[in-house]
Amino acid sequence: MSFSVTSHGRVDDFIAATEAFRATEPVLTNVIGSISESARDGRAYDTVMWLDVRDDAGAVVGCAVRTSPWNLVVSPMPAGAGIAVGRYVAHADPGVPGIAGVRSVVDEVVEGLGRSTPPQPAMVDVVRRLDTFTPPTAAVPGAARQATSSDRDLLLQWMVQFAIDAALPPHDATASVDSRLDAGAFWLWEVDGEPVAVAGHAPLVATPAGVIGRVGPVYTPAHLRGRGYGAAVTSAVVTRLLPRTTAIILYADAANPTSNGVYERLGFRVVAEVVEVHLTD
């Protein structure tokens, strides 16, 4: 079977073209969906690329998004389709810095790119889906409150440090912070009036399969960790998403047993694994 790649000039066209496919993979296309929703809501990127992948019959069987300075994000797709994506991107976006997605597709995209230098592994994340929500049983001092514009400077500082800790590409955190503040999608955990942790959520993604919410980022300053604040603020965000969603997911660093233990105790079960690689030439 052969595959073709279609590039969409408008995010609305991409959303419409991929809606039915994304409904078949609502969890593993959620990042693509939330990026699309944020762009439709007005978030600007330096450059954008909205791609769908079609089989011989013209049916959409995969999709990919690149919003610089971020890596190319790819959905699950049939064997061989990732090679077609790589070949397309090699011409359309030769400077792409990396790829994120399920390992088999990432490997095929790398093959299609045809670069001489092997990619460098950057991160392995587990995708967790909420099963039965189990709020923390231990009492944690403090309470959650929705972040406001008065918290902007603190959130910018924390999101820069979060990106450093998570080894994310260098970027201006301003647009991300502002868009989530505007959407009321950041929550702080406070103790005696002082913020000690933050959790947010991505734009909700509605598909024919239901509405998916994705928790993140979750950040506690290093000197305040180990006190239950991260679990408490995550629980607060989950509580607010439950009435609005069909499913709630999050991504966690597979190499971080502490955060994975927290999410496991809250009821998030591993459903998939995704990888991220950096391209070096």
Secondary structure, 3 states (H helix, E strand, C coil): CCCEEEEECCHHHHHHHHHHHHHHCCCCCHHHHHHHHHHHCCCCCCCEEEEEEECCCCCEEEEEEEECCCCEEECCCCCCHHHHHHHHHHHHCCCCCEEEECHHHHHHHHHHHCCCCCCEEEEEEEEEEECCCCCCCCCCCCEEEECCHHHHHHHHHHHHHHHHHCCCCCCCCHHHHHHHHHCCCEEEEEECCEEEEEEEECCCEEECCEEEEEEEEEECCHHHCCCCHHHHHHHHHHHHHHHHCCEEEEEEECCCHHHHHHHHHHCEEEEEEEEEEECCC
